[in-house]
Amino acid sequence: FWKTADLSKIYDSLNCPDKQRIHDTETWKLLQSTYEKSVKKSSMPKGGFIGLDGFYVPYKVKKGKHGRGIFATKPIPKGTLVWRSFQTARFEDPAEYRQFLHDIPAELACDVIPWAYTRLERTKTDDLRVVVCVDLDPGSFVNEGMTKFERNLKVATPRWTGCKLEFYATRDILIGEELRINYRFSEMDPGFSALGLRQDIPSVFETEDLDFDWGEYEDFLDWGNYESDSDDQPSETNTESTSSSSDAQ
């Protein structure tokens, strides 16, 4: 079942609870260490970084009107590097992603499946491939801002970079404000279909050839430069890390 079933059917089989838990450090460690055992080549840094996260600013995880979210505990100046995909799991092989879902507790699989997204990644031979990404740190709690007025973060990452992402503040963020971003950088359904993980939707990824006429999909695929409604550019100097840790238990 786990090796062939559609992700939607796997999710339905988990009987996921309505109550969403805010994960503590030990839970993130479990997810990160299980990922490293589930893949042949880990995308996470080596050398005892299990349990750390990708935030460069102080924050607090709590439940708000959008569910679990990330809230600033100190002012964040415009242009600040807020989060980097330091603990993001990357799955090139869909079988390894399925194995990971099988190996973690069902309650956590209930979170991972909706957290996961797909991205395009340029290979060494200049081809493109689809990869599955899952942020195995509180970065997964960053909610979407539906309009440019609701968003205060943006992706500042070149196209075709796979799971390598950085979030920057597009304006000054106040204490207590929720961090929100545009999810267009992580459009997920067509990529999952291309990998054989979803059968209920068509795939737009019909080839990995860069000469393919992407046509109407060009805007959809431009994940790294989606924020056309803002002229804000991230600062290249304000990247000094500030210690942070989740207060959620």
C-alpha positions in Angstrom: 0.0 0.0 0.0 2.7 2.5 1.0 4.7 1.7 -2.1 2.0 2.4 -4.7 -1.0 4.2 -3.2 -1.8 7.8 -4.1 -0.8 10.2 -1.4 -4.4 11.3 -0.9 -5.3 7.7 -0.1 -2.4 7.3 2.3 -3.5 10.5 4.1 -7.1 9.3 4.4 -5.8 6.0 5.8 -4.0 7.8 8.6 -7.2 9.0 10.3 -5.5 12.2 11.1 -6.7 14.0 14.3 -8.4 17.3 14.1 -6.2 18.8 16.8 -2.9 20.0 15.5 0.1 19.7 17.8 2.9 22.3 18.1 6.1 20.1 17.9 8.9 20.4 20.3 12.6 20.0 19.6 12.6 16.3 20.2 10.0 15.8 17.5 12.0 17.8 15.0 15.0 15.7 15.9 13.0 12.5 15.3 11.9 13.7 11.9 15.4 14.8 10.8 17.1 11.7 12.0 14.5 9.4 10.4 14.9 11.3 7.1 18.7 10.7 7.1 18.0 7.0 7.5 15.4 6.9 4.8 17.6 8.3 1.9 20.8 7.3 0.3 22.0 10.9 0.2 20.9 13.4 2.8 20.4 17.1 1.9 20.9 18.1 5.5 24.2 19.4 6.9 26.6 16.9 8.4 28.3 17.2 11.8 25.8 17.2 14.6 23.2 19.7 13.5 20.2 17.5 14.3 17.7 19.6 16.3 18.6 23.0 14.9 16.4 25.0 12.6 16.8 27.5 9.7 15.6 30.6 11.4 17.9 33.6 11.7 15.6 35.7 13.9 13.9 35.1 17.3 10.4 33.7 16.9 7.6 31.9 18.7 5.3 29.2 17.4 1.7 29.5 18.5 -1.8 29.0 17.2 -3.5 31.9 15.5 -6.4 32.5 13.2 -4.5 30.7 10.4 -3.7 27.6 12.6 -0.1 27.1 13.8 2.1 30.0 12.8 5.4 31.8 13.3 5.3 35.1 15.2 8.1 37.6 15.6 9.4 38.1 19.2 11.6 41.0 18.2 11.4 43.7 15.5 12.7 42.4 12.1 14.1 45.1 9.8 13.2 45.1 6.1 15.7 43.0 4.1 16.7 40.7 7.0 17.4 37.0 6.2 14.6 35.3 8.2 14.8 31.7 7.3 17.0 29.3 5.2 16.3 25.7 4.2 18.9 24.4 6.6 16.8 21.4 7.7 14.8 20.8 4.5 14.5 17.2 3.4 15.0 16.6 -0.3 13.6 13.5 -2.1 14.8 12.8 -5.6 13.4 9.3 -5.5 9.6 9.1 -4.8 10.2 5.7 -3.2 12.4 7.2 -0.6 9.7 9.8 0.2 7.1 7.0 0.6 9.6 5.1 2.9 10.0 8.2 5.0 6.2 8.6 5.4 6.0 4.9 6.4 8.9 5.2 9.0 7.6 8.2 10.9 4.7 8.1 13.4 1.2 8.4 11.7 0.5 11.6 13.6 3.7 13.2 12.0 2.9 11.8 8.6 -0.4 13.7 8.9 1.7 16.9 9.0 4.4 16.0 6.5 2.0 15.2 3.7 0.4 18.6 3.6 3.7 20.3 4.4 5.6 18.8 1.4 6.0 20.6 -1.9 7.8 20.1 -5.1 10.4 22.2 -6.9 12.3 21.9 -10.2 16.0 21.3 -9.9 18.7 21.8 -12.5 21.0 18.8 -12.8 24.7 18.8 -13.6 23.9 17.9 -17.2 21.6 21.0 -17.4 18.4 19.0 -17.4 15.5 19.5 -15.1 14.1 17.1 -12.5 11.3 17.3 -10.0 12.1 16.9 -6.3 10.0 16.7 -3.2 10.9 19.1 -0.4 9.8 19.0 3.3 10.9 21.6 5.8 11.7 19.5 8.9 11.8 22.5 11.3 9.3 25.2 12.4 9.7 26.7 8.9 6.8 24.5 8.0 4.6 26.6 10.2 5.0 29.7 8.1 1.5 30.4 6.7 0.5 31.8 3.4 -0.4 35.5 2.9 -3.1 35.6 0.3 -2.4 39.2 -0.8 0.7 41.4 -0.9 -0.7 43.3 2.1 -0.8 40.1 4.2 2.7 39.0 3.2 5.8 40.2 4.9 8.3 37.6 3.5 9.5 36.7 0.1 11.7 34.0 -1.5 15.0 35.3 -2.8 16.3 32.2 -4.5 17.2 31.7 -8.2 15.1 29.5 -10.4 15.6 25.8 -10.6 17.3 25.5 -7.2 15.3 22.6 -5.9 14.8 22.7 -2.1 17.4 25.5 -1.5 15.3 28.5 -0.3 15.8 31.7 1.6 13.0 33.9 3.1 13.7 37.6 3.5 11.6 40.3 5.2 9.9 42.6 2.6 9.2 45.3 5.1 9.8 46.1 8.8 8.0 43.4 10.9 6.7 44.3 14.3 6.9 42.3 17.6 4.0 39.8 17.7 3.3 39.9 13.9 2.8 36.6 12.1 5.3 35.8 9.4 3.6 35.0 6.1 4.7 34.3 2.5 3.3 33.6 -0.9 3.1 29.8 -1.5 3.5 30.1 -5.2 7.2 29.2 -4.8 6.0 25.8 -3.7 3.3 24.8 -6.1 2.9 21.1 -5.4 0.3 19.2 -7.2 1.7 18.9 -10.8 5.1 17.9 -9.4 3.7 15.1 -7.3 1.8 13.9 -10.3 4.9 13.8 -12.4 6.6 11.7 -9.7 3.7 9.2 -9.6 2.7 10.3 -6.1 -0.7 11.8 -7.2 -2.9 10.3 -9.9 -6.0 12.5 -9.5 -4.4 15.5 -11.3 -2.7 16.0 -14.7 1.0 16.7 -14.8 2.5 19.7 -16.7 6.0 18.3 -16.3 6.0 16.2 -19.5 9.7 16.4 -20.1 13.0 17.3 -18.5 14.4 18.8 -21.7 15.1 22.5 -21.2 14.1 23.1 -24.9 10.5 22.1 -24.0 8.1 25.0 -24.7 6.8 25.7 -21.2 4.4 28.2 -22.8 1.5 29.0 -20.5 3.3 27.3 -17.5 6.2 29.8 -17.5 4.7 32.0 -14.8 3.6 29.0 -12.8 7.1 27.6 -12.9 8.9 30.9 -12.0 8.9 30.1 -8.3 12.1 31.9 -7.5 10.9 35.3 -8.9 7.2 35.2 -8.2 6.9 38.4 -6.2 6.1 40.7 -9.1 3.8 42.9 -7.0 6.8 44.2 -4.9 10.0 46.0 -5.9 11.6 45.2 -2.6 15.0 43.7 -2.8 16.6 41.8 0.1 19.6 43.2 1.8 22.9 41.3 1.2 24.5 42.6 4.3 21.9 41.9 7.0 22.4 38.1 7.2 23.9 37.8 10.7 22.2 35.0 12.6 20.3 35.8 15.8 19.9 32.8 18.2 16.3 31.5 18.3 14.4 28.5 19.5 10.8 27.4 19.5 8.9 28.0 22.7 6.3 25.4 21.7 6.0 22.3 23.7 
